[in-house]
Amino acid sequence: MSFGYQTLGFGGYTSRTIDDINYIIVAGGGGGGAGGTSGRNGGGGGAGGYIQKDTQALSGFSGEYTITIGGGGAAGTAGTNPTNGTNGVNSSAFGRTSNGGGGGARGKSSLSVAGLAGGSGGGAQGIAGGATNQPTSGDSAGFGNAGESNVNAGAGGGAGGAGGAVATQVGGIGKQWINDTFYAGGGGGGTGVVDSIKAGGAGGGGASSDATNPGTNGTANTGGGGGGGIRIGATNAVTNGGVGGSGVVIIRSNNSNLTTSGSPTLSSADGYTFYTFTSSGSITF
């Protein structure tokens, strides 16, 4: 069997021609916070935690492994007593866990409201954004960043950058994987201005509300955070936040005959098979 290298089409990555494996584990994104009738705007939801495994020989895996996919967090509900977005749900595989993204802060009166901690933290109103609780060492080492603090409403953090790092109230950027797709982007923070929409981060982050519709939901199976809801001062109109995007586990291997359960989607590129789990299941080596 050859042990040479070949160049692949996805971004010029190189990989061995022996049996090997790469994977990502992405948790559900946090929901966006809601606007409050007597308050302010909702913060963007934080992205789900992101774990990436670079090339490893398939011989390092043996037996059946359970794959668990986390759902996105619920959106905050607007009104006199608005609610925070809730945290996304953890995803896990191979004994490693990505933590659900933190919910975005509610727009409550003139109070300062923190974003919730999570894989990436939720955006806050006038106080520190939610912290990342994704470990940086150990079995579940991965990527996550803090949410933004903003007097209007901060953006959620993403796996590749903090909320507001690209631009004020814009969701934190996610991480780009070997398939050239971004995952785990943060949700945009609410602005309180009609049609003034703040984008979610690359990687499925939802945009903030446009004053007519709720914050945009995080994209399913990316772990993106939901966009924040808003309050329009002139009319006192308020909107809900967006729901966080569900998580995903994707396994890339040049062995196309692995046994699975849970009906993952299989696709092929450059001699590799991608096993994409959008619901819980298992894979056997």
C-alpha positions as CSV (number, residue, x, y, z in Angstrom):
1,M,0.0,0.0,0.0
2,S,1.3,3.4,-0.9
3,F,2.1,6.0,1.8
4,G,2.5,8.9,-0.6
5,Y,0.6,12.1,-0.5
6,Q,-2.0,13.6,-2.9
7,T,-3.5,17.1,-3.2
8,L,-7.3,17.3,-2.7
9,G,-9.7,19.7,-4.3
10,F,-11.0,21.1,-1.0
11,G,-8.8,24.1,-0.3
12,G,-5.6,22.3,-1.4
13,Y,-5.4,20.1,1.7
14,T,-3.1,17.1,1.5
15,S,-3.8,13.8,3.0
16,R,-2.3,10.3,3.1
17,T,-3.5,7.5,1.0
18,I,-3.7,5.1,4.0
19,D,-7.0,4.8,5.8
20,D,-7.5,7.9,7.9
21,I,-10.2,10.1,9.5
22,N,-11.0,13.7,10.2
23,Y,-14.1,15.0,12.0
24,I,-15.9,18.0,13.5
25,I,-18.3,18.1,16.4
26,V,-20.6,21.2,16.5
27,A,-23.1,21.9,19.3
28,G,-26.4,23.6,18.9
29,G,-26.3,27.4,18.8
30,G,-27.9,29.7,21.5
31,G,-31.2,31.5,20.9
32,G,-31.3,35.2,20.4
33,G,-32.7,37.4,23.2
34,A,-36.0,39.3,22.8
35,G,-36.8,43.0,22.7
36,G,-38.7,44.4,25.7
37,T,-41.7,46.8,25.6
38,S,-40.2,49.1,28.2
39,G,-36.7,48.1,27.5
40,R,-34.1,47.6,24.8
41,N,-33.0,45.1,22.2
42,G,-32.1,41.4,22.4
43,G,-28.5,40.1,22.2
44,G,-27.5,37.6,19.5
45,G,-27.1,33.9,20.5
46,G,-23.6,32.4,20.8
47,A,-22.5,29.7,18.5
48,G,-22.3,26.1,19.6
49,G,-18.8,24.9,20.6
50,Y,-16.6,23.6,17.8
51,I,-14.2,20.6,18.0
52,Q,-12.0,19.7,15.0
53,K,-9.9,16.6,14.7
54,D,-7.2,16.7,12.1
55,T,-6.0,13.6,10.2
56,Q,-5.6,10.5,12.3
57,A,-5.0,6.9,11.2
58,L,-8.2,4.9,11.2
59,S,-6.4,2.2,13.2
60,G,-6.8,4.4,16.2
61,F,-10.5,3.8,16.3
62,S,-12.2,0.5,17.2
63,G,-15.8,-0.6,17.9
64,E,-19.0,1.4,17.9
65,Y,-19.1,5.1,18.8
66,T,-22.3,7.0,19.8
67,I,-23.0,10.3,18.0
68,T,-25.2,12.8,19.7
69,I,-26.5,15.9,18.0
70,G,-27.6,18.9,20.0
71,G,-30.5,21.1,19.1
72,G,-30.5,24.9,18.9
73,G,-31.6,27.0,21.9
74,A,-35.1,28.5,22.0
75,A,-35.6,32.1,21.0
76,G,-36.3,34.8,23.6
77,T,-40.0,36.0,23.8
78,A,-40.7,39.7,23.5
79,G,-43.1,41.7,25.8
80,T,-43.2,43.6,29.0
81,N,-41.0,40.9,30.6
82,P,-38.9,39.7,27.7
83,T,-36.8,36.5,28.0
84,N,-33.2,35.6,27.2
85,G,-32.6,33.1,24.5
86,T,-31.8,29.7,25.9
87,N,-28.6,27.8,25.5
88,G,-28.1,25.3,22.7
89,V,-27.7,21.6,23.5
90,N,-24.3,19.8,23.6
91,S,-23.2,17.5,20.8
92,S,-20.8,14.7,21.4
93,A,-18.8,11.9,19.6
94,F,-15.7,9.8,20.3
95,G,-15.8,10.8,24.0
96,R,-15.6,14.5,23.3
97,T,-18.2,17.1,23.9
98,S,-18.9,20.4,22.2
99,N,-20.9,22.7,24.6
100,G,-24.2,24.4,23.5
101,G,-24.0,28.1,22.6
102,G,-25.0,30.7,25.1
103,G,-28.4,32.5,24.8
104,G,-28.6,36.2,24.0
105,A,-29.6,38.7,26.6
106,R,-33.1,40.0,26.9
107,G,-33.9,43.7,26.4
108,K,-35.1,44.5,29.9
109,S,-35.9,48.1,30.9
110,S,-32.7,50.1,31.5
111,L,-31.0,47.2,33.3
112,S,-27.7,45.7,32.2
113,V,-28.3,42.1,31.2
114,A,-25.5,39.6,30.7
115,G,-25.4,37.2,27.8
116,L,-25.3,33.5,28.8
117,A,-22.1,31.5,28.9
118,G,-21.8,28.7,26.4
119,G,-19.6,27.1,23.7
120,S,-19.5,30.6,22.5
121,G,-21.2,33.3,24.7
122,G,-24.4,35.2,24.0
123,G,-24.4,38.9,23.3
124,A,-25.2,41.3,26.3
125,Q,-26.9,44.6,26.9
126,G,-24.6,47.1,28.6
127,I,-22.6,44.5,30.6
128,A,-20.0,41.8,29.8
129,G,-21.0,39.4,27.1
130,G,-21.4,35.7,27.8
131,A,-18.1,33.8,28.3
132,T,-17.0,30.8,26.3
133,N,-17.1,27.5,28.4
134,Q,-15.6,25.3,25.7
135,P,-12.4,23.8,27.1
136,T,-9.1,24.6,25.4
137,S,-7.3,21.6,26.7
138,G,-8.1,18.0,27.5
139,D,-10.4,15.5,25.7
140,S,-13.0,18.2,24.7
141,A,-10.6,20.9,23.7
142,G,-12.2,23.1,21.0
143,F,-13.1,26.6,19.9
144,G,-15.4,29.2,21.2
145,N,-15.4,33.0,22.0
146,A,-17.2,35.5,24.1
147,G,-20.3,37.4,23.2
148,E,-20.2,41.2,22.7
149,S,-21.1,43.9,25.3
150,N,-23.1,46.7,23.7
151,V,-25.4,49.4,25.1
152,N,-28.0,48.5,22.4
153,A,-27.4,44.7,22.4
154,G,-24.3,42.7,21.7
155,A,-23.7,40.0,19.1
156,G,-23.0,36.4,19.9
157,G,-19.6,34.9,19.8
158,G,-18.4,32.5,17.1
159,A,-16.0,29.6,17.0
160,G,-13.5,31.8,15.1
161,G,-14.0,35.2,16.7
162,A,-15.7,37.2,19.4
163,G,-19.1,38.8,18.9
164,G,-18.6,42.3,17.4
165,A,-15.0,41.6,16.4
166,V,-15.8,42.0,12.7
167,A,-18.0,45.0,13.2
168,T,-20.2,46.4,16.0
169,Q,-23.1,44.0,16.7
170,V,-22.2,41.6,13.9
171,G,-22.0,38.0,15.0
172,G,-18.6,36.4,15.6
173,I,-17.2,34.5,12.7
174,G,-17.2,30.7,12.7
175,K,-14.5,28.2,11.7
176,Q,-14.0,26.9,8.2
177,W,-13.5,23.2,7.8
178,I,-11.8,21.0,5.2
179,N,-15.0,21.0,3.1
180,D,-14.7,24.8,2.7
181,T,-17.8,25.4,4.8
182,F,-18.0,27.6,7.8
183,Y,-19.7,26.4,11.0
184,A,-20.5,27.9,14.4
185,G,-21.1,31.6,13.6
186,G,-22.7,33.9,16.2
187,G,-26.0,35.7,16.0
188,G,-26.3,39.5,15.2
189,G,-27.4,41.9,18.0
190,G,-30.6,43.9,17.8
191,T,-30.4,47.6,16.9
192,G,-33.7,49.2,17.7
193,V,-33.8,50.8,14.2
194,V,-36.3,49.8,11.5
195,D,-34.5,47.8,8.8
196,S,-31.2,48.2,10.4
197,I,-30.1,44.6,10.4
198,K,-26.9,43.3,11.9
199,A,-25.6,40.2,10.2
200,G,-24.8,36.9,11.8
201,G,-21.3,35.5,11.6
202,A,-20.2,33.3,8.8
203,G,-21.1,29.8,9.9
204,G,-24.9,29.9,10.1
205,G,-25.3,32.9,12.5
206,G,-28.7,34.5,12.3
207,A,-29.2,38.2,11.5
208,S,-31.0,40.5,13.9
209,S,-34.6,41.5,13.6
210,D,-35.8,44.0,11.0
211,A,-38.6,45.2,13.3
212,T,-41.2,43.3,11.3
213,N,-39.9,39.7,11.7
214,P,-38.2,38.0,14.6
215,G,-34.4,37.7,14.6
216,T,-33.3,35.2,12.0
217,N,-32.9,31.6,13.1
218,G,-29.4,30.1,13.1
219,T,-28.9,27.8,10.1
220,A,-29.8,24.2,10.9
221,N,-26.9,21.8,11.3
222,T,-24.3,24.6,11.6
223,G,-24.5,25.5,15.3
224,G,-25.1,29.1,14.4
225,G,-26.6,31.5,17.0
226,G,-30.0,33.1,16.6
227,G,-30.3,36.8,15.8
228,G,-31.5,39.3,18.5
229,G,-35.0,40.8,18.7
230,I,-35.5,44.5,18.9
231,R,-37.7,47.3,20.3
232,I,-38.6,50.3,18.2
233,G,-38.8,53.4,20.4
234,A,-41.3,55.4,18.3
235,T,-43.9,52.7,18.1
236,N,-42.9,50.5,21.1
237,A,-43.0,47.5,18.7
238,V,-41.0,44.5,19.9
239,T,-39.9,41.3,18.3
240,N,-38.7,37.9,19.4
241,G,-35.2,36.6,18.9
242,G,-34.2,33.8,16.5
243,V,-33.8,30.1,17.3
244,G,-30.3,28.7,17.5
245,G,-29.2,26.4,14.7
246,S,-28.9,22.7,15.5
247,G,-25.5,21.0,15.7
248,V,-23.8,18.5,13.4
249,V,-21.1,15.9,13.4
250,I,-19.2,15.2,10.2
251,I,-16.7,12.4,9.7
252,R,-14.4,12.3,6.7
253,S,-12.7,9.0,5.9
254,N,-11.3,7.2,2.8
255,N,-13.1,4.1,4.0
256,S,-16.5,4.2,2.4
257,N,-17.8,1.0,4.1
258,L,-18.1,2.1,7.7
259,T,-21.3,0.8,9.5
260,T,-23.6,3.5,10.8
261,S,-27.0,4.0,12.4
262,G,-29.2,7.1,12.6
263,S,-29.3,7.7,8.8
264,P,-26.3,10.0,8.2
265,T,-26.0,11.5,4.8
266,L,-23.1,10.2,2.8
267,S,-21.3,12.2,0.1
268,S,-18.0,11.8,-1.7
269,A,-15.2,14.0,-2.9
270,D,-11.6,13.3,-3.9
271,G,-11.7,9.7,-2.9
272,Y,-13.1,10.5,0.6
273,T,-16.5,9.8,2.1
274,F,-18.2,12.3,4.3
275,Y,-20.6,10.9,6.9
276,T,-22.8,13.8,8.0
277,F,-24.9,13.3,11.1
278,T,-27.7,15.8,11.6
279,S,-29.5,13.5,14.1
280,S,-28.1,11.2,16.7
281,G,-26.8,7.8,15.7
282,S,-23.6,5.7,15.8
283,I,-20.6,4.7,13.6
284,T,-18.6,1.5,13.9
285,F,-15.0,1.0,12.9
